[in-house]
Amino acid sequence: MFEKMQWLAREGDHIRKRMLNEPRGYPASCCNILLPPTHPEAQAGYVIMEHVEYPGMSGSNTICVVTVLLETGILPMHEPVTDLVLEAPAGLIRVRAECSGGKVTRVTFRNVPAFSMYLDEPVEVPQLGTVRVDVAYGGMFYAIADASQFGLRLTPDEGRDIVRIGEMVKAAAREQLPVVHPEQPGFAGITISQLSGPPHDPAHHARNAVIVSTGAFDWARPSTWTGSIDRSPCGTGTCAKMATLHARGLLSPGQPFHHESVLGTLFTGEIVEETRVGERSAIVPTLSGQGWITGFSQYVLDPTDPFPQGFTVGDIW
């Protein structure tokens, strides 16, 4: 599936642009392409498309893919539980879907191993000064910073500041803290950022805002600092955060981790195994959440369309 992802990026990137740029797409949206699996254990494969990259893995996208596969009948649903294996570019994803009345009510998947690369590392960020960040892999490489450094509570009304600061922290961390996956060198570099803070619901453990880039970043041109906040609590971001907590001795196997989004929605993670990735200590996390189908659409391309790959405009991108 990793090779399929590489082919799409090299030869079929017009599909990603057409689906995610305007007029068909939107800055906060993603697109998943369902493909035949290449691994004999998997029932389906998928490639995840975001606005500036093809992630190896995404938790919220996985939950959406499982929901669509089962609720539309692409794969058979078995109530009360459907077990299946999906093939993502990052590896095999083992899924347990709780089902009732033809509806997927909860998806729990076993993610690829997550691990930390840097903890509390100082990064020099223009306009912000020295910022302390963690860098961890949960399916993508994240720069994770404490939101309190910037006076943020991670609420929807702070969206503009969250995106601006998150993009700046990511760009600086990417330049100053190089990372390469020890076993999959095709995954390299920090590509996404996460601002982390205390929960707003005392029954939960933390709140996050993950910032997904929607354009190229240029320090000399502030107008290029574009991104969008992940509307979900972010599955791979939750796994990356769990890896940093485990590395600090703050999260143990079998201990649930309830992670809020800026909307107050919830993903629950749990460490099910301690392992190693190359020479690094790592965890095997599970992640649970729910998705909903909101519509069925048919997209077309007129041969006279002047924007066959869509477009972006600076007011929202």
N, C-alpha and C positions, 0 to 999 in steps of 0.2 A: 504493500500500500504506500510505503514511502516513495518507491519508484514511480507509482502512479501520480502521487502528489508532485514529484519533480517534473514529470512529463506535462502535467497541467500547467505548472508554473512557467515552463519553458515554451510549450506549444499551444496551450489552450487558455492562456490568461485572459483572453477576451471574454470568456464565460464569466469569470469572477467580476471583471469590470462591468459587464453588462448587467449582472444581477445586483451588484452592490452600489454602483453609482446611480445618480438620478438619471432618468425619471422612475426607474423600477426600484431602486434601493434607497437607503437612508443611512446616515452615519453610524447609528447604533445597531444596525442589522448585520447578520452573518448569513452565509449560504453553505449548505452541505450537499455534496454530490454523493448519491448512493451508487456503489459499484460492486461487482462480484468480488467476493473475497479471494485472496491468493493463498491463505492458510487453511489447511483441511479442517481445523477445529472451528473456524468462524462460519457463521450463517450469512453474514453481510459485511461489506466494507464501506467505508465512507471517508471522504476528504473534506476537511473544514476550510472554508474560505473566509478571510477577514479582509479589511480594506487595504492593508499594506503587507499582508503575509498569509502564508498557509501554515497554521499551527500544527504541530504534531499531534496534539491532543487538546480537547476542550471539554470540560465537564458539563456545562450548560448545553452545549451543542450535542453531546452524547445523550443527555436526557431527552432532548427534543427528537433526535434521530430514533431512539428506542420507542418513544411515544408514537411517532408517525408509522414506524415499521409495524407495530402491533395493532394500533387502532384502525389503520387503513387495510389491514389484512395482507400486507406484503409478506410478513412472516406470521405464522399461526400464533394466536394468543391462547394460553392455557390458564384458566382461573383455578385457584387464587394466586398462583405464582408461575411466571414464565421465566425460565433460565435460558440465556443465550450468550453467545460469544460474538463480539464485533471485532473487526480489524481496523484500527486507526493507523495513520502513518507512524505513530510512536510505538505501536505494538498491539498485542491482543488485549481486549477489554472485556472482562467477564461481568455479565449483567444479571441481576435478579430484579424482575419487574413484578410488583404486586398489582393484581388486576381484579376488577370487580365490575360486573355489568357491562363488559365491553370497553371499560375505561382503564387506563394505566393510572393508578392512584399513587404510586411511589416507585422510583427507580433507584436502585443501589448498584453501583459498579465498583469493581476493584481496579484502581488506577495503576498506571505504570509507577515504578519506584520514584519517590520524591526525595530530594536531598538539598542541603544548604551548601553554598559555596563561600559566602562571606557573611559574617555577623558583625553588626554594629561598626561597619566600615565607614570612615569619613570620606565624603565625596564633595569636591568643590563645585558648587552650582552657581554660575553667574546670576547676579541679582538676588540670590537667596543666601549665599555664603556657604559655610560648611554644613552639610547635611549628613546625618548618620543613616546608613541604609543596610539592610540585609539583602543578600542575593540568593535566591533558591529556585530550584527546578521542580515543577509539579506537572510537567507536560509542556511547559514553556519556561523560559528563564525570566524571573520577576525581579525587579528592584522594589523592595518593600520598605517604606518609610513611615515612621510614626506621625500621624496627622497633627498631633499636638504641637509639633515643631513649627507648624504654620498657623496655629490658632483655629484649626478646622474641627468641626463636630461631625462632618460627613453626612450632611443633610441635602436634600434635593436643591434647595435654594442656593447652596454653595457650589453648584455645578460648574460655573465658569472658572472659579478659582481652583477647584479640584482638578479640572482638566489641564489648566495652564501649569500648575505646580507639578502635577504628575508627569506631564510631558517633559518639563525641564529636568526633573530628577532622573527620568529614564534616559534622556539624551546624555546627561553628564555621567551617569553610572555606566552606560554603554561604552563611553570613551575611556573611562578610568579603570573599570573593573572587567577585564576580558574573561569570558567563560566559554567553555566547550564541553559538551556532554562527553563523559569519559568513554562511553561505549557506542555512542551514535554521533560521530563528529559532524554529521550533517546538521545537527542542532547546535548552533553556536550564537553567542551574543545575546545580550538582554534586549528583548523586544517589547516588553510590556511593564507597566508599573502598577503598584498597589499602595494606597494610603490606608493605614490601619489605625483603629482607635477602639475605645471601650464600647460595649454594646449599649443600645438605648433601652433594650428590654433586659431587666436584671436576670431573667431566666437563661439568657444567652451568654456567650463567652467573649465575642469581639464583633466589631463592625468593620467593613472594608468598602473601599471604592477602587475598583480596578479601571484603569484608563487605557482604552484601546485607541491606538493611533489611526487617524483617518487621512493623513497626508505626510509628506516629507517634512523634516525638521531642519531649520536653519537658524542658528543663534542670531545671525545678523538681520533676520526678518521675522519679527514677532508674529506677523500674520500667518506664518507657517506652523505655529504651535497649535495644531488642531488635533482633536481627539474626541472621544465620547466615553461616557461612564458606562461600564457594563451594568445593565439593568438587573442582572441576577447577582447572587452572592459569589459567583465565579467559582467553578469547580476546581480547575487547575490552580487558581490563585489560593483557594482554601487549602489545597494539598501542599502548596509551597509554604504557606504560613504555618501549617502543621509541622512541616519539616524543620522550620526555624525554632518553633516551640519545643520540639523533641530534642533538638541539638542543645538547647539551653536547659534541658531537664524539666521543662514545664508541662509536657504532655506525654503521657505514658500509653502503651498499647492497651486497648480496651476502654479507653476513656473517651466518651463522645465529645466532639467539639462543634458547638452550634455557632454558625457564622452568619451574620446579618449583611444584607445589602443596604444601599442608601434608601431603598424603598421599604426596608424592614422585612423583606422576604428572607427565607432561611434555607441554608444547606447544612447538613450534618455530616461531619467527617469522623473517621475513626481509624486509628492505626491498628492494623491486623497482623503486622509482621515487621520485624527489624531485619534489615538486610544490608548488602553493600553494593555499590555501583562503582566498578573499578576499585580504587583505593579509598573511596569515600563511604562513610556510614550513611545509611539511607533507611527510609521507611516505606512500607507498602500500605497505602491508605485506601479506604473505601469512602465513597461520597454518596449521599442520598439527597434526593429532591424530587420535584414534580414539575411537569410541563403540560401545557394545554395547546391543542390545535385551535387556531383562531380564524382560519379561513383556508379556502382552496382557490388557487389562482392559476391562470394560464397566461404566460408571457409570450409575446411574439416580437419578431424583428422584421419590419418592413424593409424591403431592399432599397427604398429611397430615403430611409431614415438618415439624416445628416450626422447623427451621433450614435453609431452602432455599438460603441462601447460605453455609452452614457457620458455624463459630464459631472463636474463638481463646481460649485459656486461659493465664493468666499463668505457668504452670509451665514451658512451653517456648517461649512466644512473647514 
